[in-house]
Amino acid sequence: MELVFSSCFFLVLAISLVESRQFRYDYKFNQDIQSWIKLHQVPSTWEDARLRCHLEGANLASPQNLKFATVLRNTLKNTHAERTGIFTGIHATFSNGDFHSIEGIPLTKMPLQWMPFEPDNENKNENCIVMHSNGTIADVNCNEAFPYVCYRKKSQNEVLTECGTVDRDYHLDPRTGSCYKFHFIARNWTRAFMTCAAEGAYLAIINSDAEADILKELFAKYPDSALRFTNSKDIAFVGFHDWGERNVWTTIHGQSIENAGFNTFDVNQPDEAPNGEFCGGMFRSGKLDDAWCYVRMAFICEKSVDSLLDENE
């Protein structure tokens, strides 16, 4: 335990010396727009692109001005996105034809040119905007998939916490050396996995009785009245799954829950309820549960102190 505490101390000390110019290792700072940017090359729908940027602590980028448009065009060079174009944050999802950026800037105030024969609002269902490598734009269906760029504007008072993130809801527990965050706004298991990953974390993996007690204590801080939009106020998603092998439970990092260090299910669990309980959950008691993946429940993310830090810093 002393070793864990010492390691945490030195990592926290290192974090305190990092200037605010570091946001997270997968974002690069651009002086021209005083922002961190990240190109997501895996195509996504507009809704998922916006959500992932938001979960990463950023916004889905739009060519708000000439400088920003130039930066986006340069970001696409020599990538797959140079051929396909990228989703921008410009959308008309609230009102057909009323295009604004995520930040609320009207399209008419941006220095942009439409591609030939655009916009056409095909089938009256093209409410999102794609920008191509030459800087021109086109309206497309928001359910199509394109690469995209996230950005975060530099803030004068931005500092990394002891958990190596700007997210102040993560808290370091010296007993394990991990940071934890309880998400009281419920999501299904897949969205919970996505949320933790976007935050530089993962759905919590319980490695010991002591860690189960830590998560039990964390859950106890959130009474039933604090949980939002959940199908169960007594269960939170955590990081194990059956991986398609029914009733063979494995962590999201590929270990059996036995080898991971904790495999204590609650009484009469797992019960393999109808319609498939294939995802991992934890009761308020700190004991495990097999849960329906599609229902919305609270969840717990876990991250290492250095998961978002640049190894070269």
Secondary structure as UniProt FT lines:
FT   HELIX           2..16
FT   TURN            20..21
FT   TURN            25..26
FT   STRAND          28..30
FT   TURN            31..34
FT   STRAND          35..44
FT   HELIX           46..55
FT   TURN            56..57
FT   STRAND          59..60
FT   HELIX           66..76
FT   TURN            77..78
FT   HELIX           81..84
FT   STRAND          86..91
FT   TURN            96..97
FT   TURN            102..103
FT   HELIX           107..109
FT   STRAND          113..114
FT   TURN            116..117
FT   HELIX           122..124
FT   STRAND          128..131
FT   TURN            133..134
FT   STRAND          136..140
FT   TURN            142..143
FT   STRAND          146..153
FT   TURN            156..157
FT   TURN            162..163
FT   TURN            168..169
FT   STRAND          171..173
FT   TURN            174..177
FT   STRAND          178..187
FT   HELIX           189..198
FT   TURN            199..200
FT   STRAND          202..203
FT   HELIX           209..220
FT   HELIX           224..226
FT   STRAND          235..241
FT   TURN            243..244
FT   TURN            246..247
FT   STRAND          250..251
FT   TURN            252..253
FT   HELIX           257..260
FT   TURN            267..268
FT   TURN            274..275
FT   STRAND          279..283
FT   TURN            284..285
FT   STRAND          288..291
FT   STRAND          297..304
FT   TURN            305..308
FT   TURN            311..312
//
